[in-house]
Amino acid sequence: MMTEANSFNLGSIESQYQRDGYVKISDGFDGIELREVVSVVSRFHNCWKQENGKTLLKGAVNSSYLTGTQYLSDLDRSALFWFISSSKIARIISELPFQRAAFMNAQLFFDPVDAKRKNYWHRDPQYHLSIDEQKKVLSGSEVIHIRIPLRNEPGIELIPGTHRRWDSEEELKVRLEQSGKKNHHDISTGVVVPLSKGDALVFSANIIHRGLYGNDRRSFDLLFCEAKPELAQFLRRDCLPDRSILSSLENPLWFQNAIDLKGRD
């Protein structure tokens, strides 16, 4: 059964997240709240595509570090920081199992150029950790996505509970392409979560999942982590606000925690 909270009635989000590793919040953001985010993200994506044509042709489905200085003006970056520090994002973070949350990254997920490309099951840490290390992080520091679709899209497929447990035999063979399996093959334990513009999907970076392509998707992902030294390597200082922007934000704490973790200018 899909785990869902309605319109920021978040009383049970922590227990739902702890159990399943994800929570869908329906109709969390209205069009007015997202209007500027949509414009800024569109400008970022257009600039990113111009410089990353080869990456797109190789099958890219996401870009990272949207709040950085490479593609956006200070005004556009400020707009993203203000949204990320908004009271609604703060309410979500307050319900998540963080002891000391830090802003980690902002990403954009989109469809591959090749419409025939298959989506793929994965855990986020599998690309930089060994099998033994992947097992250890299941009981380690939290890294959590808040996915905000900027248009209606097919959504994402997740396997509930795998943010805390290791793969079953079926899941492991598909995810790691063992015994003739491919990572795009269906898994019997998967749950499809469709997303509409204005929803929010909270999910663990450790959970087994795959994005569902279609409808020229645009999903704006905010990543938060525990403010612990071992995670500092994944933060970039140019993706964090400077002192003047920081002082203007509604809820600057997770940016300040990231700055403290990464180091000041």
N, C-alpha and C positions, 0 to 999 in steps of 0.2 A: 504494500500500500504506500502511495506517495506521502511523504512527510511534508506538511504544508502549514504555514501560518498566514492569516489573512490581514492585509492592510495594517501592518505594524501592531497587531495584537500579539506581542512577543513573549507572553508570560511563560511559555513552555519551550522556547527555542533552545535553551541550553540542554535540557533533558533529551529533546529530539535529536539535537546534534550529537550528543554523547552516545546515543543509541545507534543512530543510522549513519552519521558522518556527513549529513546534508540536511538542509531545511529550505523549502521553497516559500518565499514570502510573496503573495499575490498582490498586484496593484499597489506596490509600495511607493512608487514615484509617479507623479503625474507629468503630463507633457510640458508644462511650464517649468517644472524643476529640471527636466532633462534637456530643454531646448538648447541652452548654451553648451552643455556637455556634448550633445550631438554635433553641433557646429565645430567645436574645438577638435573633437575626435576625427571628424571628417577632414579637417585641414591637416592634422597630423598624418592621417592615413594617405592622403594624396602626396604629401612630401615624402613619406616613407617609401611609397611605391616607386617614385621616381628614382630613388637611390638604391632600391633593392629588387630590381627587375629579375636578376638572375636567381635570387632567393625565392621569389614568387614562382618562377618557372620550375624550380626544383621541388615545389610542393608545399611551401610555407603556408601555415594556417593561423599564425599569430605574430604580432610584433610586441615589443616590450619597452619599458622605460618611457611611457608616454609623458610623464611629468618632467622629463629631462630638458636640457637646453638646446639640443641639436636641431629640432624641427619647429618648436613653438616659441612664440613671443612671450615676454614676461607677462603680458596681459592674459594670454591664453593659459599659461601655466597657472597663474593666480586663480583663474576660473575653475580649473580642475582642483586645485588645493582647497578652494572654498567649498566645493561640492563634497570632496572627500572628508572635510572636517564638519560637515553639516550635522544637525541634530539627529537626523534619521540614521545616518551611518553610525553616529555615536551610540544610538540606542541598540543597534545590532551588535556592535562591538561589546557593549556592556553586558550582553547576554551570552557571550562566547567565553570558552574556558581559557582565557588569557590571564596570567598573573600581571603582566606588564606588556601591553600590546605595542608594537612598533610597525609603522608603515614600511612595507618592503618594496613594492613595485606596483605599477599599473600596466596592464596589458590590453591588447585588442585582439579578439578572435574573429576570423572571417573565413569565408569559403576558399578552398583551393582554386587556382586557375583552371586546373584540369578537373572537370566535373565528374570524371570517372574515378578519381582518386578515392580510395577506401578510407574510412575513418579507422581509428586504431585504439585498442584498449591499452591503458598505461597507468602507472602511478607516477606522479611528477618526479619523485626522487630517483627513479630508476636510471635516469640519464647521467647521474654523477655518483651513484652509490653502488657498491657491490651487493650481492644478494644478502649476505649477512648484515651489512649496514642498513639495507632496506627493512629488514626484520626489526632491527633495533629502533629505528625511528618511529615505529608504530607505538612505542611507549615513551617517545621523547617529546621534544618541544613542538608546539603547535605551529603549523603554517596553514592559513585558511584563506580561501578565495571568497570574495563577495562579487558574484557575477551579476551585472546589470545589463540585460539586453536592450539595445537601442532601437530595435525593430522586432516584430514578431518573427520567431524562428522555431525550427524543430526542437531545439534544446540540447539536452545532454543525457547520456545514459550512464548510470552509476550502479555499483554493486553495494547495497547497504551493509554497513558493519565492517567493511574491509579497511576502514581507517584505523581499526584496532586489531584486526586479525589478519593472519597471513592467508595467501591464496589457497583455495581448494585445488585439487589436482586439475580439474577442468579449467579453472581460471588461470593457473600458472602456465599450462600448456599453450593456451591461446595468447596470453599477454606476452610471453617470451618466445612464442613461435617454436614450440617443442613438439616432437612426435607428429610432424606433418601439419600441425595447426598453423594458422595465420592470425596475426593480431587483429584483423578485421572480422574474424568469424564471430558469430553470435555466441553469447554465453547465457546459459539458462537462468542465472541468478540476476541478470541485469534488469534495471527498472528505468524506463524512459520518463524523463521529466520535460515536457514541452514548456517553452517560455514565451511570454508576450512582452512587448515593450512596457516598461514600468515595473516588471517583476524584479525580484532579487533572489538569487540562489546562493546560499551559503554552503560551501562544501570544503572538505579537507583536501589538502594537496596530496595526502597519502592514499586517499580512496581510489580504488580501481574505477576508471571512468573513460568515456570517449565522447567527443563532441559529435553532434549530429549536423551534417552540412545541409544547406538549402536556404532559399529565400534571401540569398546574399546577406547572410547573417552579419551582425555587428554587435559583439558582446564586449562590454567594457568591464574588465576584471580588476578588482582591487585586491592586492595580497597583503596580508598582515601576518606578523610572526611574533613569537616571544622575543623580547629585547635581551637576547643572550649572545655572548661573544662569538659562538660558533656559527651564528647566522649572519654576522656582519659582512662576510664576504659576498653575500648576495645583494647588498645594498649599494647604491651609487649616490655619492654626495650631491651631484648635480641634479638629482631627481628629488631633492628635498628643498623646502622653501628656505629663502634667506631670512635674516632677522626681521626685515620690514614686513614681509608677507606673513611670517609666523605670528607677529604681534597682532595681525588683523583677523586671524582665523577664529572661528567660533569654538572649535575644540582642537587645540593644537597639540594635545598631549602625545598622541602616537607619532606625530612628526618630531616632537622634541625628544622622545625616547629613541627614535631612529638616529637623530643627530648626535645624541649622546653616545649611541652605540658605534656609529661610524666615525665620529670625530667632527669637530667644527671646521669652518673654512681655514 
